[in-house]
Amino acid sequence: MAQRKYSRQEVDAILGRAIEREDHGELAHEDLLAAAREIGIPEDAIETAAIEIAAERSERTELMELRRDQWRGFVAHLIPYVMVNALLVTINVLTTHFPWAVFPALGWGIGLASHLWAVLFPSRQHQQYHLEQLRSLDGRREMKQRVRSNARELDLDDGLPVVPPNIERHTRVVLDDAEPTTSVRGESDTPRRKRE
């Protein structure tokens, strides 16, 4: 009996349908490695492919978030445009017969139309630039969080009270171990405070 051979597309389609029919929906990583071992695919090839797929999924998610933020920005631009121009048209109708409200509507409308164009037809370079900006911002946020958590750990390690977040972090007020002092008037004061 002749051995059947399949193209790469046919293999993908056959495996995809077989997984769908089993109704698993998702496959554990260990199961994927076991299946690869059975058909002779090295584990490092599967690991590399899994990393690439995870990176593609992450990029797709970031791109979807960017597109959502762009649409939100457009809507945030559209709402004031409609409200302000409705107010201007109302004032125009109530005060004069010359349609002067058309001029601000047209001027602002050009900006709004260009914003809509940028959202509907984004250039790949523009999207890449914004994705890099978001990644940079996320990196800075993570760095700040790490610095803050390390600072909190240091505050706890030195045995001194932790300063609440609403007080400036640069100055910490602690009580002196000194005895109560006497003021110029001869009254007893509480222990003096010092700044570190």
N, C-alpha and C positions, 0 to 999 in steps of 0.2 A: 504494500500500500504506500502510495506516495505521501511524503510528508508535506503538510500544508504550510504555506508561508504567508505572512501578513505584512502589510506596509505599516509604517509608524502610525498613520492616521487610523488605520483599521484596529491596531492594537489599542490605541487610546479609546476609540469608540467601544470596542468589545469590553475592555476593563471598566469603562464608565458605566455601561449598561448593566454589567454584572454587579457592580457595587450598588447601583440604583435598585436592582431587583432584590438584592439582599435586604434592602430597606434599612441599612445602617446609617446612612446619611453622612456620618463622619467615621473616620478610621483612626484608631490610636497609632501613635508613632511606632510602637513596638510591633503592632500588627503589620504596618507598612514595611518595616525592616524584615519581618519574617517572610512576607510575600516576596520581597525582593530577593532574599536568600534562596527561596524555592525556585525562582526562575533565573538565578545566576547573576544578579546585579549586585555589585559590591556595595557594602554599607556606606562607604565614604561618598559614593556617587549619590546615594539617596540623601545623605546628610547635606551635601552641597546643594542638591535640588531643593530640599526642604528649606534651607536658609534663603535661597533665591526666591522661592515662593513667598516666604514670610516677608522678605524685603519688598516684593511687589505688592503684597497685600497692604503693608504699612504705607507704601507710597500712594496706593489707590485711596486708602482711608484719609491720608493727609490731603490729597487732591479733592476729595469729596467735601472735607471740612472747609477747605479754601473756597470752593465753589459756593457752599452754603453761606460762608461769611461774605462773599462778594454779593450774593443776592440780598442778604440782610442789609448790606451797605446801600445797595440801590433802593431798597424799600425805605430805608431811613432817609434817603435823599428825596424820594418821591412824595412821601407823606407831607413834609413841610412845603414842598412845591405846590401841591394841591391846596393845602390849607391857606397858605399865604396868598396865592392867586385868587382863591375864592373870596378872601377878604378884600383884596384889591378890586376885583370885579364888582363886589357889592358896594364898596365906597365909590367906585367909578359910576355905577348906575344911579346911586343916590345923589351924587353931587353934580356931575356934568354930563353932557351929551357926547363929548369927544371920547373915543375909546382909548384912552391913554394906558389902561391896564394891560393892553395887548403887548406893549413894549417890554415891560419887565417879564411877562410870561414868555415872550419869544427869547429874550436874552437868557433867562434861567433855563428855558426849555432846551437851548443848544447844549448847555452843560449837562442837563439830564439825559439828553439823547446820546451824547458821547459816553456818559456813564453806562447807559443801557447797552451801547455797542460794545464797550469793553467787557461787560458781563456776558453778553451773548456770544461774542466771538473773541475769546481771549487768545492771545498769542502764546506759544509754548515758552518763549523766553520770559514773558511777563509772569506766567505761572511759576516757572522755575525760580525766578527772582523772589516772588512772594513766599514760595515754599522754603527757600533758604532763609528768608527773614523770620518766618515762623519757627523754623528749627533753631535758629540763633537765639530767638527770644525764649524758646523752651529751654535751651541749654543754660541761658543766664538765670532763668527761674530756678532750675534744678540746682545750679551752683549757689544761689542765694539761700535756698532751703538747706543745703548741706552746711553752709557756713553758719546759718542760724542754729541748726541742730547741734553742730560742734560747739558753738558758743554756749548753748544751754547746758551741754554736758560739762564744759569747763566751769560754768557757774555752779553746777551741782558738786563738782569735784573739789572746789576750794573751800567748801564748808560754809560759805556765806549765803545769806538768803538770796533767792532768785528775785530779780527785779521784775515787777509786772510789766507787760508789754506797753502799757499806757505811759510809763515813766521813761524818760530818756535813758537809753542804754549806756551812754557815755559817762554818766555820773551815778554812782551807787552810794547811798547814804547808809552808814553803819554807826552803831553806837560805840563810843569809846569805853574802854574798861575802867576808866578813871572814876574816882569817887565824885559825888555831886560837888559842884563848885559853888562858891558864894559870889553873888553879883556885886556890883559897885554899891548898890543900895543895901547890901547885907542880906538879901533874900536868897534862899537856896534855889538853885537851878537844877533842872534835870541834867543828866550827863550831856556834855557837848557832843555835837555831831561833827564828823569830819568827812571830807570828800576824798575818794581814792583817785 
